[in-house]
């Protein structure tokens, strides 16, 4: 592995479910602290880090629509869940003395700053971890799409998608032990094979902006920095 990070500026996408730990709902502070420590290690390597965290541990907008409710209202409720998670992760990072700012796509100045690309680039230049909350600020878009969008806006060299397993497989390896893991794929192969690593809009946006997607296990302590240094188990989605 290289002592120098392979990427200097990255976007980490973590699911809301990752923050639950073994709980059935909400935030396991120990898990948030562990993810924060991995981000802190990346900062100590000199890597600039943006983070998008989902809200599925608190609320999923599609749950409202599936029961006949209004999808727009449901998605707005889900966006609020991502803000709760962003504030929790920011708290864990600040406990480690990592300068962190939360930028929300939904204006709520009493709680956090509002998102803009200019603010993002400023805070990154000051060495802060930037956590993007509120998804894209629009209904009908997932936090995967928000991750790809923010990655493009911040000029990220890669999207790190933290999942429940250590890469992309032909099928869920927890259900199908004989599933095969891919080391490398192109964005188009992910789309053609219908591999459910990120939604179609997110993969297409990453492809259009030539941003690799690196899929790894969010539960492996030190896995994030190991991959940043050129090692670790992962699947790289790239057209290069």
One Martini backbone bead per residue (centre of mass of N, CA, C, O) as a GRO file, in nm:
protein
  240
    1UNK     BB    1   0.099   0.034   0.017
    2UNK     BB    2   0.050   0.358   0.023
    3UNK     BB    3   0.129   0.648   0.207
    4UNK     BB    4  -0.034   0.779  -0.003
    5UNK     BB    5  -0.313   0.890  -0.109
    6UNK     BB    6  -0.506   0.826  -0.385
    7UNK     BB    7  -0.704   1.038  -0.259
    8UNK     BB    8  -0.783   1.388  -0.177
    9UNK     BB    9  -1.103   1.383  -0.264
   10UNK     BB   10  -1.407   1.281  -0.095
   11UNK     BB   11  -1.712   1.080  -0.092
   12UNK     BB   12  -1.916   0.972   0.172
   13UNK     BB   13  -2.150   0.698   0.177
   14UNK     BB   14  -2.399   0.656   0.428
   15UNK     BB   15  -2.618   0.477   0.580
   16UNK     BB   16  -2.855   0.485   0.816
   17UNK     BB   17  -2.834   0.183   0.903
   18UNK     BB   18  -2.537   0.197   1.000
   19UNK     BB   19  -2.619   0.365   1.271
   20UNK     BB   20  -2.779   0.133   1.429
   21UNK     BB   21  -2.661  -0.132   1.426
   22UNK     BB   22  -2.834  -0.357   1.641
   23UNK     BB   23  -3.060  -0.189   1.607
   24UNK     BB   24  -3.397  -0.103   1.494
   25UNK     BB   25  -3.337   0.205   1.573
   26UNK     BB   26  -3.157   0.472   1.506
   27UNK     BB   27  -2.872   0.556   1.719
   28UNK     BB   28  -2.546   0.435   1.751
   29UNK     BB   29  -2.295   0.589   1.902
   30UNK     BB   30  -2.065   0.385   1.861
   31UNK     BB   31  -2.090   0.382   1.552
   32UNK     BB   32  -2.053   0.682   1.499
   33UNK     BB   33  -1.771   0.691   1.630
   34UNK     BB   34  -1.634   0.487   1.435
   35UNK     BB   35  -1.683   0.642   1.173
   36UNK     BB   36  -1.544   0.900   1.270
   37UNK     BB   37  -1.260   0.773   1.305
   38UNK     BB   38  -1.220   0.716   1.003
   39UNK     BB   39  -1.243   1.009   0.912
   40UNK     BB   40  -1.014   1.116   1.087
   41UNK     BB   41  -0.792   0.944   0.954
   42UNK     BB   42  -0.826   1.073   0.676
   43UNK     BB   43  -0.750   1.359   0.764
   44UNK     BB   44  -0.461   1.276   0.868
   45UNK     BB   45  -0.382   1.208   0.558
   46UNK     BB   46  -0.514   1.467   0.387
   47UNK     BB   47  -0.815   1.421   0.339
   48UNK     BB   48  -1.093   1.531   0.179
   49UNK     BB   49  -1.428   1.535   0.336
   50UNK     BB   50  -1.737   1.415   0.234
   51UNK     BB   51  -2.086   1.370   0.355
   52UNK     BB   52  -2.343   1.121   0.311
   53UNK     BB   53  -2.650   1.057   0.484
   54UNK     BB   54  -2.895   0.876   0.557
   55UNK     BB   55  -3.256   0.792   0.692
   56UNK     BB   56  -3.356   0.481   0.742
   57UNK     BB   57  -3.341   0.474   1.068
   58UNK     BB   58  -3.603   0.677   1.077
   59UNK     BB   59  -3.697   0.738   0.759
   60UNK     BB   60  -3.917   0.654   0.479
   61UNK     BB   61  -4.085   0.792   0.221
   62UNK     BB   62  -4.200   0.529   0.079
   63UNK     BB   63  -4.384   0.442   0.317
   64UNK     BB   64  -4.610   0.641   0.261
   65UNK     BB   65  -4.677   0.565  -0.036
   66UNK     BB   66  -4.739   0.254   0.022
   67UNK     BB   67  -5.004   0.375   0.206
   68UNK     BB   68  -5.127   0.633   0.030
   69UNK     BB   69  -4.950   0.864   0.051
   70UNK     BB   70  -4.748   1.139   0.028
   71UNK     BB   71  -4.442   1.151  -0.116
   72UNK     BB   72  -4.343   1.435  -0.057
   73UNK     BB   73  -4.383   1.427   0.247
   74UNK     BB   74  -4.213   1.176   0.296
   75UNK     BB   75  -3.944   1.296   0.187
   76UNK     BB   76  -3.928   1.525   0.391
   77UNK     BB   77  -3.903   1.338   0.636
   78UNK     BB   78  -3.642   1.201   0.539
   79UNK     BB   79  -3.466   1.457   0.538
   80UNK     BB   80  -3.480   1.497   0.846
   81UNK     BB   81  -3.329   1.236   0.911
   82UNK     BB   82  -3.055   1.325   0.784
   83UNK     BB   83  -3.009   1.559   0.983
   84UNK     BB   84  -2.988   1.398   1.239
   85UNK     BB   85  -2.744   1.227   1.145
   86UNK     BB   86  -2.550   1.460   1.086
   87UNK     BB   87  -2.541   1.570   1.377
   88UNK     BB   88  -2.433   1.311   1.507
   89UNK     BB   89  -2.168   1.287   1.340
   90UNK     BB   90  -2.058   1.565   1.416
   91UNK     BB   91  -2.033   1.507   1.716
   92UNK     BB   92  -1.829   1.274   1.688
   93UNK     BB   93  -1.608   1.446   1.548
   94UNK     BB   94  -1.575   1.668   1.771
   95UNK     BB   95  -1.472   1.470   1.989
   96UNK     BB   96  -1.200   1.446   1.787
   97UNK     BB   97  -1.126   1.738   1.680
   98UNK     BB   98  -1.309   1.773   1.418
   99UNK     BB   99  -1.372   1.988   1.185
  100UNK     BB  100  -1.727   2.062   1.141
  101UNK     BB  101  -1.991   2.072   0.886
  102UNK     BB  102  -2.335   2.146   0.824
  103UNK     BB  103  -2.515   2.104   0.511
  104UNK     BB  104  -2.830   2.215   0.400
  105UNK     BB  105  -3.089   2.186   0.159
  106UNK     BB  106  -3.247   2.286   0.409
  107UNK     BB  107  -3.348   2.558   0.561
  108UNK     BB  108  -3.188   2.586   0.911
  109UNK     BB  109  -3.013   2.817   1.082
  110UNK     BB  110  -3.047   2.714   1.385
  111UNK     BB  111  -2.877   2.433   1.310
  112UNK     BB  112  -2.760   2.500   1.012
  113UNK     BB  113  -2.622   2.527   0.723
  114UNK     BB  114  -2.640   2.614   0.401
  115UNK     BB  115  -2.626   2.507   0.089
  116UNK     BB  116  -2.324   2.545  -0.113
  117UNK     BB  117  -2.062   2.539  -0.315
  118UNK     BB  118  -1.901   2.767  -0.188
  119UNK     BB  119  -1.910   2.663   0.103
  120UNK     BB  120  -1.783   2.391   0.051
  121UNK     BB  121  -1.504   2.490  -0.059
  122UNK     BB  122  -1.430   2.653   0.186
  123UNK     BB  123  -1.436   2.432   0.407
  124UNK     BB  124  -1.231   2.247   0.272
  125UNK     BB  125  -0.997   2.461   0.269
  126UNK     BB  126  -1.013   2.458   0.605
  127UNK     BB  127  -1.031   2.134   0.686
  128UNK     BB  128  -1.321   2.037   0.672
  129UNK     BB  129  -1.585   1.851   0.741
  130UNK     BB  130  -1.855   1.772   0.514
  131UNK     BB  131  -2.203   1.759   0.582
  132UNK     BB  132  -2.471   1.638   0.396
  133UNK     BB  133  -2.804   1.751   0.412
  134UNK     BB  134  -3.127   1.681   0.275
  135UNK     BB  135  -3.017   1.590   0.030
  136UNK     BB  136  -3.133   1.770  -0.249
  137UNK     BB  137  -3.428   1.903  -0.157
  138UNK     BB  138  -3.586   1.678  -0.320
  139UNK     BB  139  -3.812   1.491  -0.435
  140UNK     BB  140  -3.746   1.164  -0.576
  141UNK     BB  141  -3.464   1.155  -0.426
  142UNK     BB  142  -3.190   1.011  -0.329
  143UNK     BB  143  -2.895   0.984  -0.144
  144UNK     BB  144  -2.735   0.881  -0.382
  145UNK     BB  145  -2.787   1.124  -0.563
  146UNK     BB  146  -2.669   1.326  -0.364
  147UNK     BB  147  -2.382   1.211  -0.368
  148UNK     BB  148  -2.325   1.257  -0.670
  149UNK     BB  149  -2.380   1.560  -0.670
  150UNK     BB  150  -2.178   1.649  -0.446
  151UNK     BB  151  -1.928   1.529  -0.579
  152UNK     BB  152  -1.937   1.715  -0.826
  153UNK     BB  153  -1.941   1.992  -0.671
  154UNK     BB  154  -1.658   1.923  -0.501
  155UNK     BB  155  -1.453   1.749  -0.675
  156UNK     BB  156  -1.445   1.452  -0.654
  157UNK     BB  157  -1.247   1.151  -0.704
  158UNK     BB  158  -1.460   0.990  -0.514
  159UNK     BB  159  -1.696   0.737  -0.427
  160UNK     BB  160  -1.783   0.614  -0.105
  161UNK     BB  161  -1.962   0.310  -0.059
  162UNK     BB  162  -2.117   0.215   0.226
  163UNK     BB  163  -2.177  -0.119   0.323
  164UNK     BB  164  -2.254  -0.454   0.428
  165UNK     BB  165  -2.028  -0.512   0.219
  166UNK     BB  166  -1.705  -0.571   0.028
  167UNK     BB  167  -1.897  -0.515  -0.232
  168UNK     BB  168  -1.975  -0.642  -0.545
  169UNK     BB  169  -2.231  -0.871  -0.633
  170UNK     BB  170  -2.433  -1.097  -0.796
  171UNK     BB  171  -2.533  -1.129  -0.496
  172UNK     BB  172  -2.639  -1.179  -0.189
  173UNK     BB  173  -2.408  -1.316   0.032
  174UNK     BB  174  -2.610  -1.372   0.275
  175UNK     BB  175  -2.800  -1.559   0.083
  176UNK     BB  176  -2.547  -1.620  -0.133
  177UNK     BB  177  -2.247  -1.776  -0.085
  178UNK     BB  178  -2.180  -1.809  -0.417
  179UNK     BB  179  -2.123  -1.533  -0.465
  180UNK     BB  180  -1.968  -1.293  -0.672
  181UNK     BB  181  -1.695  -1.083  -0.668
  182UNK     BB  182  -1.606  -0.768  -0.771
  183UNK     BB  183  -1.334  -0.562  -0.857
  184UNK     BB  184  -1.445  -0.464  -1.149
  185UNK     BB  185  -1.628  -0.190  -1.305
  186UNK     BB  186  -1.850  -0.032  -1.493
  187UNK     BB  187  -2.105   0.175  -1.509
  188UNK     BB  188  -2.253   0.020  -1.737
  189UNK     BB  189  -2.247  -0.259  -1.601
  190UNK     BB  190  -2.422  -0.184  -1.363
  191UNK     BB  191  -2.668  -0.108  -1.536
  192UNK     BB  192  -2.699  -0.369  -1.711
  193UNK     BB  193  -2.710  -0.570  -1.447
  194UNK     BB  194  -2.867  -0.438  -1.203
  195UNK     BB  195  -2.689  -0.331  -0.972
  196UNK     BB  196  -2.764  -0.262  -0.620
  197UNK     BB  197  -2.571   0.000  -0.520
  198UNK     BB  198  -2.709   0.222  -0.693
  199UNK     BB  199  -2.886   0.428  -0.842
  200UNK     BB  200  -2.921   0.518  -1.163
  201UNK     BB  201  -2.876   0.824  -1.132
  202UNK     BB  202  -2.607   0.805  -0.976
  203UNK     BB  203  -2.441   0.645  -1.183
  204UNK     BB  204  -2.481   0.838  -1.422
  205UNK     BB  205  -2.357   1.090  -1.286
  206UNK     BB  206  -2.080   0.967  -1.235
  207UNK     BB  207  -2.016   0.905  -1.528
  208UNK     BB  208  -2.047   1.199  -1.648
  209UNK     BB  209  -1.806   1.288  -1.419
  210UNK     BB  210  -1.581   1.074  -1.376
  211UNK     BB  211  -1.669   0.901  -1.107
  212UNK     BB  212  -1.574   0.690  -0.894
  213UNK     BB  213  -1.687   0.382  -0.738
  214UNK     BB  214  -1.649   0.271  -0.395
  215UNK     BB  215  -1.702  -0.047  -0.259
  216UNK     BB  216  -1.766  -0.103   0.095
  217UNK     BB  217  -1.729  -0.170   0.429
  218UNK     BB  218  -1.860   0.012   0.700
  219UNK     BB  219  -1.786  -0.218   0.936
  220UNK     BB  220  -1.478  -0.181   0.879
  221UNK     BB  221  -1.230  -0.105   1.060
  222UNK     BB  222  -1.021   0.093   0.852
  223UNK     BB  223  -1.122   0.058   0.554
  224UNK     BB  224  -1.116   0.343   0.439
  225UNK     BB  225  -0.803   0.399   0.475
  226UNK     BB  226  -0.698   0.149   0.329
  227UNK     BB  227  -0.809   0.235   0.051
  228UNK     BB  228  -0.673   0.514   0.037
  229UNK     BB  229  -0.381   0.351   0.042
  230UNK     BB  230  -0.447   0.087  -0.174
  231UNK     BB  231  -0.626  -0.117  -0.026
  232UNK     BB  232  -0.841  -0.347   0.035
  233UNK     BB  233  -1.177  -0.423   0.016
  234UNK     BB  234  -1.321  -0.388  -0.318
  235UNK     BB  235  -1.517  -0.202  -0.558
  236UNK     BB  236  -1.451  -0.070  -0.881
  237UNK     BB  237  -1.612   0.204  -1.047
  238UNK     BB  238  -1.481   0.240  -1.382
  239UNK     BB  239  -1.370   0.378  -1.707
  240UNK     BB  240  -1.035   0.352  -1.658
   0.00000   0.00000   0.00000
